[in-house]
Amino acid sequence: MKRAYFATEDLQELENIEAELEQKGIASEHMHVLTQAEADASERDLHPVHSILRRDVVHQGIRGALVGGFLATLLVTATYALGLHQTAGSFPYVLLALFIMGFCTWEGGLIGMQKNNYKFERFRSLLRQGWHVFFVDYREPEAVTIRTAVSRHPRLRAVGDGSSLVNPFSNHESR
């Protein structure tokens, strides 16, 4: 799915656009608000970004899994290439490979807990200035509906686009 980002200083504006998009058939679970005023957003029935998704846990966890998968594959390949599986059997090496992959995934998640989500990093200065970032995930046929609805809200400005998918090979998202 594609993702469109919009910013405003007015939570009421976000409440209005969200209600309008819901009436037009955009699912509420596809709309979120990134804000430092999470309590105010929740009071208005807006959908703030969950705290775990504000962190880079998923992105870094996938990276860790990729590294772990590579190391596990290397271990199993070396085990068979060197004939070690004939002396001790395959089970200990496969178990060690699974442990390595799990550990790397876990470690990646821990690293991600200490970083901001790479998709939201570009909005840090806006958030510090008191702005709220609204984003909606959509399929291509819904793009016109979203553009039309947003055009009726002059205090809402487009601040970027991207994808709802996590790219483990990227440190930033397109503007």
Order of alpha helices (4+ residues) and beta strands (2+ residues): beta-alpha-beta-alpha-alpha-alpha-alpha-alpha-alpha-beta-alpha-beta
